[in-house]
Amino acid sequence: MVEPVLHHAHELHRLLSMEFEALKSQDLDLFESLQPGKSDLLQQLGTTCPDPEALESDPLWHELREELLKCRDLHRRNVIFIERKLDTIRGALHCLRSGDSGSPL
């Protein structure tokens, strides 16, 4: 019962790790190409995950729970990375705009 869901969770973990590597190397094409797969996996996890009470009796439940927690942490890491990059870009744009305000045309 848990095995297919666990497979999706492992795949999501792999994809989130690839997403981070794409972000670190600034490979936006790779990052963008991973988004549909991530979205599909999240949808599959949402639709294939059985009732939580039924899960607790499955021996793979603990492994699934741990894998999903790892995925949550990886996703948070990626979001923080993106937010820091955006803050850096906003700061650079602000500096550029501030520098342009005093220049004659």
Secondary structure as GFF3:
##gff-version 3
##sequence-region A 1 105
A	DSSP	alpha_helix	3	24	.	.	.	ID=ss1
A	DSSP	alpha_helix	28	48	.	.	.	ID=ss2
A	DSSP	alpha_helix	52	56	.	.	.	ID=ss3
A	DSSP	alpha_helix	61	100	.	.	.	ID=ss4
###
